Amino acid sequence: GGLKTNLLVWESDVLPPGWAGSLERACDLVLVPSAFTLEALLRAGFPASRASVVSYGFDPALLDIEPPPSPGPADGPFTFLAVLAPHWRKGVRELLGAYRAAFSSRDDVLLAIKTTYDPGLRRKQQAFEIPSWMGVLEDARLLEAGAPRVRLDVRIAQDSEIPRIYESAHVVVAPAWGESFGLSILEGLAAARPVLATGWGGHLGFLPQGPDVLPHRLVEAGNSLYEAALGARAAIPDVEALRARLRWHFEHPRESREAGEACRQSVKGRTWLRAGQCLLDALTSASGRRG
């Protein structure tokens, strides 16, 4: 038969029991998007000779997006963009808490949340999901009269819309407890937007080091993952550090813009074309080993 291949995406450092063995029996090759996930796979006992890292990429159209304009009455508020699923591990609580602590309705600022669905509209909810978007916004006191603005976009965006989503932002915020890759982080960097992200996960393979890499504490992941994995950890970002960086970017728009340009340069070659070539190389190599 043909080459049996699996793409493994996992957001923590320990796999659920039985996964590595099942993959070894069923697959000739397991592809992972980052060294972070590769380490988890090998730690579980999967043979290194049958695993390969193939990173994701971004739409080259993101490279054509202009740097964000200076915020003001003519160009709108200073906008923080969060592209995330409604799951606790995406750092929803930490993001909303830091934003509320950093700003008030007196600040010309906006948190734009791009998400795919609202768990509150579903009959059955999972433990890893937030209860509802309105619920977490209320808990964070972001529905009060004195709160800074939040715009919620709940739908699945078309690929053609992706550049426009990032174009509307000044800074991308991604305080996840762990990522196997972190595609929105890469897309934000390619769009010349600074990205605030937790300092643990697959995105450290391409995220520039600096003050926007958030300190964190490692805890048991528990039911924040899609499947239980004893010993798996999650990285909870420091809310005060996140608050401080939100405020810094708002108060230093010129320096923030310069940081975004440096971010773009650091990831310029990581397009989907490169990712496709890496995939082809991995498949060709694995086929050669099979004979």
N, C-alpha and C positions, 0 to 999 in steps of 0.2 A: 504494500500500500504506500500511499504518499507520506510525506513528512507530517507528523502530528505535532502541532504547535499550540501553545497556550499563552495568552497574555495575562500575567498576574499583576493585579493592582491591589495593594494593601497598605493601609495608612499607619501602621505601627511597627514595632520592632520584633514582635513574636507572632508567628502564624498560628491559626487555630489548629488544634490537634488533628492529625490525619491528612492535612492538606498536602504536605510535602510528599508523603508516601503515595497518595493518590495521583499526584502529578507525575511522580517518577514512573509509576506503572502505566500511565495513560499516554505520556507525551515523550517525543524525541527531543523537544526543545521547549524551554519556558522563557518567554521574553518578559522583562520587567522594565519599567520606565526610568529607574534610578538606581544608583549604588545603594541607597538606603533600603530599598525593597530587596535588592540582590542579597544584602547582608542578612536580612530576615529569612530569606529562602535558604541560604546556605547554612545558617545557624540551625535551621530545622532539619538538616541532614540531606538536602537535595544536592546531587553531584554538580560541582562547578562546571564540568565539561559540557553539561547540557543546559546551561543557563547563559543568557546574554542580555546586556543592557541596551535597549533601544529607546532613546529619549523621544518625547513628543516635540512638536515644533509649533510655529505660529504662521499665520497668514502674512505673506510679505507686504500686503496692503497696510499693515500696522506701521511699517517703517515710513510710510508717506504721511502719517498723521502729523500735523503741526504741533509744536509744543503748546501747552495750555496758555491762554491769554492771561494777562494780569487781571485778577478779580476786581470787580467794580460795578457800578450801576449799569454801564453799557454792556458788559459781558457776563453778568450774572454772578452768583455767589462762588466762593471757593468750595469746590466740590470734592468730597471723598467718595470713592466708588468701592463697593464691596460686591464681588461676584461670587455668590455662595449658595449652597444647598441649605435648606432649613433644618440643619442637624447641629446638635450641640458641639460636636467636634470641630465645626467650622469656626468656633470662637464667637458665636453670636452674642452670648451673654457678656463676654469681655469687651467686644466691640461696642455694643450699645452702652455699656457702663462707662467706658472710657470717653466716648463721644459726649455723653450727657455731662460728665464731670469737666470736660474741657471747654464746653461752649454753652451759650444760652441764646435766647431769641434775639438778644442784642447783637450777636455776631452774624456777619453776612456769610453764612456757611450752610452747606447742605450735605447730608449723608444720603447718597443714592445707592439703594440696595437692589441689585439685580439677582433674582432668584427664580427657581423653576416651578415651585408649587407652594401651597399653604396647607400644612398638615391639619389645621383646624377645619378644613373643608372636607376632610376624609372621614369615613366611618370608623376606620381602625388606624390607630397610631402605633408607631414603634418607639421603643425606649430611647433610641438614639435621635429621635426627632424632637424639635421644639413643639409645644402644644399648638401654637398658632402665632402668626406674625403680630396680630393685634395684642395678643397676650404678652409677648416678650417686650413689645414697645411700651405697653402700659407698665410692666414691672420695672422697666428702666426709667420711668417717669418722662418718657419722650412724647407722651400725648398731652402733657400739661401745657398751660398757656405760655409759660416762660421757657419752654424747651427749644433747642435748636431744631431746624427743619430736617425732616426725613422724607425721602421719596421712595416708595416701594413699587417695584416693577415685577409682578408675578406672572411669568409666562416663559415659554421656551422660545428663545430668540433664533432667528434664521442666521445662517453663517454670514450672509451679506450684511447683517446688522452689527457684527462684532466690532469693526473699526469705529463706527459711530458711538457705540457704548463707551469705549475708552476715550474717544475724542472729547466727550462731555466732562471728563474728570481732570482734576489737578493732581490727585494722589490716589493710588490704589491701596486698599487696606485688606490684608489677608491673615488674620491672627489665628489660623487653624491650630488645633492641637496635634496635628500630624498630617502630612500629605505624602502620597506615594510619588507624586510629581509636582502638582501645583500649576496647572495650565494657565489659570487666570494670572498667576504671578508672572509667568514668562510673557504672556500677552501684554500685561501692564508695562513691563520693562521694555518690550519692543516698541510700545507706543510712546516711549520717552516719558513715562510717568514713574515717579518714585514709588516703591512698594514697601509698605510696612508689613513685615511677616515674622512669625515666630522662628526662633533660631534652632529648629529641629525638624528634620524631615527631608524628603527627596529633593525639595527645591533648593537646598543648600548646595547642590551640584552646579547651580547657575546663578543664584542670588548673590549680588556683590556684598561683601562684608562692610559693615558700617553701623552707624547709630540707628538705622531703620530696621536692623535685625533685632527683634525683641527678646529680652531675657525671659526665662521661663522656669517652671518647676515641673519635674517629672513625677507623675502619679500613676496609679493603676488605671488603665483605660476603662475597665469595667464594661458597662453596657453602652458606652459611647460608640463602640464599634458595631459593625453589621453582624458579626458573629463573635461569640465569646472566645477569648484566647488567654489562658492563665499566664500571668506574667507580662502580658502586653502593656505597654505604657503609653501615656498621652502627655503632651507638653502644654501646660496651661500658661499662656502668656501673662506677663506682669501688666496689670491694668494701669498702674500709675505710669509705667514706662510708655505704654501705648498712649495714654492721655497726653504725656509730655511731648511725644513726637507729633501727634495730631496738632497740638497747639503750635509747635515750632514751625511746621510747614505752613500753617495759616499765617503766622506772623512774619515769615521769611519767604515770600513768594518768589523772589528772584533767585535766591539760593536753592529753593525747592525745584525750580525750573531747571537750573543748571545740573542738579543732581539727577533729574530725569533724563537729561541728554546723555550724561555719563552712563546711566543704566542702559539706554538703548545701544550705545557702543559696545557694552559688555556682552550683549547677546545677539548681535547683529546677524551672525551666520546661522542661528538655530531655527531655520525655517522648516516647514514640512517637507521640502525637497530634500534637505539634508537628512531628516528623519527617515524618509523613504529609502534613501540610499543605504543608511545604516541597517534598516530592516532587510533590504535585499542582500547585503553583505552577510548578515547573521544567518539568513535562510540558506544562502549558497554554501557557507561554511559548514552548517549542520548537515546539509545534503551530502557534502563531500565526505564527512565523517561516516555517514551511513553506508557510503559506497554505492 
